[in-house]
Amino acid sequence: MLRYIFALYLFVFSFQLSAIAPIKPTNLAFIAAFDHPCEVRVLDELTGYHMLQFEALNVEHTLFKVAYNANLIQSDFVAQLINRLPGVLMVQEDSKVELRATIPNDSVFSYQWHLNKIGALQAWDLTRAGTNRRGDTIVIAIVDDGLHLKHPDFKGNIWINYADTIGNNKDDDGNGYTDDHYGWNFLANNNDISDSNYYQGKHGTPVAGIIGATGNDVTGITGIMWKVKLMIVDIRDTTNMAGSNFAFQSDVIRAYSYVLHQRKLYNATMGKQGVFVTAINSSWGIDGKFAAQAPLWCAFYDTLGKYGILTAASTSNNFVNIDIAGDLPSLCQSQHLLMVNSTNDIDALAPSGYSETNIDIAAPGQGIKTTNAYTKLNIKNGLYGSFNGTSAAAPMVTGAIGLLHAYACEKMMDLIETDPIRANLLMRRFLLEGVEVIPDLVGRNSSNGRLNILKAMQVMNQFCYGTLNTEQILLNQTIVIYPNPGNGLLNLESVDEVISVQCYDATGKQLGCLLLNNSIDISLLANGVYYFKISTANATKVLSYIKQN
């Protein structure tokens, strides 16, 4: 009788399984941690339930995924079975995770395709702060043609110089500029950073929007940095439409000096005075010029870098090899300058200059939705529009520098405070090693890639957790020539074996030069600036040299 009942039970159970079989199984799982290494076979035998599937999650075999079919066995019972196993430390449900991408509520955000392309949405999951972890307000200087204070998408994001009271006609902070409460206009030589009652310029506002239009405020677009302080430094007079709508190199140097003063003061007083300027955006330049024609301008990037300021700048909008055609500041030799060329929405090189050594990184620069100038016409027809060119690409890199500062770990913060030069070189490395390598950019910039902020943060994590070798790159001394300046007989030192050396004069003309016993001899050439393109198995580097008898 007992045998009959057992047979009937098996029949009924089999019938139930056959009835259940057509139903799509629900595969669920737990994660279990053990205090000792385990074997799948042993765990399977200990539970006595072969419908459980154990899968090791680590090489130590102390973490396991335990999958089961919820149509055949209840979750609570599975958890009890696992908890009865010897050495179990903890059991939890396994559940789906979503790849998060923070979406701001700005009304025009859906048109900003470039933000997803450069990994900004994922980077915002890690930080959206306008300060670093030690409470310093991150400031980015925009040297351009101004910004109107009333534009609705910059509320709270325009830098204010509280050390100089507006309207008292005094230079309260002693920096040489009276009432520079909102920055300075270096062409009009006044404190009107918008040039006029209704700002007529069409360049500075789009640039500023890409970097730091206020994010998640239900208004317009979002910048790469939701919160930031934008220091507006105006070098173009847009009020005179009769032909003075330009700037000189001297205006650039004065503007840079203004920004530098604030960071130097900040460093000298340990943040009690001055401004924590992390980056400068320079979306302008000169086609067809070479570094020897602007030595003071080019040298200023190293000066800014000495105090912790990186500069991102746009290269030419002409599809030319700037090594041959010339371009400034593209050919300025500074590790504190990031030169940016432009890509489109399918990651092809957009019309812009290129060089495998003197352009560093690309960023989107075609059809970029951003802020329009605050003019009477735009107030009526729309304060948002499309912006094109390397002028749109450079501010994406500038904004990325700001986000990296907001994300910086304590180890990185220590360097920023004690050794800003090395900190800058690391920031540069994070950006260049974190690029998305793009086939159309191979050989067209030194990184072969396009900006990806999330990946740059991941490279920073490698440094923060001690897995990134920094000694070789940090001081940019893998290849050196000395003495510099010199009389034309140079010593060459390289960590790796030198494969080739090419020599160029200031116009880009290639010269004949020989490498003999780790020396280069150009003593017979005239005094001036020369460039050496030195290639090893692992790197190609362009070094400038001043011959001076």
Secondary structure by P-SEA (a helix, b strand, c coil): caaaaaaaaaaaaaaaaaaacccccbbbbbbbbbcbbbbaaaaaaaaccccbbbbbccccccbbbbbbbcccccaaaaaaaaaacccccbbbbbbbbcbbbbbbcccccccaaaaaaaaaaaaaaaccccccccbbbbbbbbcccbbbcccccccccbbbcccccccccccccccccccccccccccccccccccccccccccaaaaaaaccccccccccccccccbbbbbcccccccccccccccccaaaaaaaaaaaaaaaaaaaaacccccccccccccccccccccccccccccaaaaaaaaabbbbbbbccccccccccccccccccccccbbbbbbccccccccbbbbbcccccccccccbbbbbccccaaaaacccbbbbbcaaaaaaaaaaaaaaaaaaccaaaaaaaaccaaaaaaaaaaaaaaaccccccccccccccccccaaaaaaaaaaaaacccccccccccccccccccccccbbbbbbcccccbbbbbccccbbbbbbbcccccccccccbbbbbbbcccccbbbbbbbbbcc
